[in-house]
Amino acid sequence: MTQVIIDAGAVAAALIAILTFLGLVVRWVIVKPIQAYIDKATYQIQPHANGGKSLPDAVRAISEIKGHLQALDGRIEAIEAKVCKEPRKRPKKASESPEIP
């Protein structure tokens, strides 16, 4: 009976060693190269990847520009209200051209 338990333990230890080795092989031979490929392919869109030239940086810059343009638009409307008799009408869509007074 004792020999059976010892043999079962040896088989279990061998299986654990084999599965651990296979897990390491899969990780280093399959997963790591795929992960490196994905990191290399998506480098341009990773935040903090290349000193302010990534996609999140572009979105942040465009949002800042939009805020500045909205502030300027308000200032222009205030000036037009003071200077012009009739302020020009603003186009509703970006594709429409503004009317020239």
C-alpha positions in Angstrom: 0.0 0.0 0.0 2.8 2.4 0.8 4.5 1.7 -2.5 1.2 2.6 -4.3 1.1 6.0 -2.5 4.8 6.7 -3.3 4.2 5.8 -7.0 1.1 8.0 -7.2 3.1 10.9 -5.7 5.9 10.3 -8.2 3.4 10.3 -11.0 1.8 13.5 -9.7 5.2 15.2 -9.3 6.1 14.2 -12.8 2.9 15.5 -14.3 3.3 18.8 -12.4 6.8 19.2 -13.7 5.7 18.4 -17.3 2.8 20.8 -17.1 4.9 23.6 -15.6 7.5 23.1 -18.4 4.8 23.2 -21.1 3.3 26.3 -19.5 6.7 28.0 -19.6 7.3 27.0 -23.2 3.9 28.3 -24.3 4.5 31.5 -22.5 7.9 32.2 -23.9 7.5 30.7 -27.4 3.9 31.7 -28.2 2.6 34.5 -25.9 5.7 36.7 -25.6 6.2 37.1 -29.4 2.5 37.8 -29.9 2.5 40.4 -27.1 5.7 42.0 -28.5 4.1 42.1 -32.0 0.9 43.8 -30.6 3.0 46.3 -28.6 5.0 47.2 -31.7 1.9 47.4 -34.0 0.0 49.7 -31.6 2.9 51.8 -30.4 1.6 55.0 -32.2 -1.8 54.9 -30.3 -0.4 54.2 -26.9 -0.7 57.2 -24.5 2.8 58.4 -23.3 4.4 56.3 -26.1 6.2 58.8 -28.2 6.4 62.2 -26.5 3.0 63.8 -27.3 2.4 62.3 -30.8 0.0 59.6 -29.7 -3.7 59.5 -30.5 -4.9 60.5 -27.0 -2.6 63.5 -27.2 -4.1 64.5 -30.6 -7.6 64.3 -29.1 -6.6 66.4 -26.1 -5.1 69.0 -28.4 -8.2 69.1 -30.6 -10.4 69.6 -27.5 -8.3 72.5 -26.4 -8.5 74.1 -29.9 -12.3 73.6 -29.9 -12.5 75.4 -26.5 -10.4 78.3 -27.8 -12.5 78.6 -31.0 -15.7 78.7 -28.9 -14.3 81.5 -26.7 -13.3 83.5 -29.8 -16.7 82.9 -31.3 -18.3 84.4 -28.3 -16.0 87.4 -28.4 -16.7 88.0 -32.1 -20.4 87.9 -31.5 -20.0 90.5 -28.7 -17.9 92.8 -30.9 -20.4 92.4 -33.8 -23.3 93.3 -31.5 -21.5 96.5 -30.5 -20.2 97.5 -34.0 -22.6 96.2 -36.6 -26.3 97.0 -37.0 -27.1 93.5 -37.9 -24.7 90.7 -36.8 -24.0 88.2 -39.6 -25.7 84.9 -39.4 -23.6 82.0 -38.5 -23.8 78.8 -40.5 -25.4 75.9 -38.7 -23.3 73.2 -40.3 -19.5 73.1 -40.8 -20.1 72.4 -44.5 -22.0 75.7 -45.1 -19.9 78.8 -45.9 -20.4 81.9 -43.9 -22.3 84.8 -45.4 -20.1 87.8 -46.2 -21.7 91.2 -45.3 
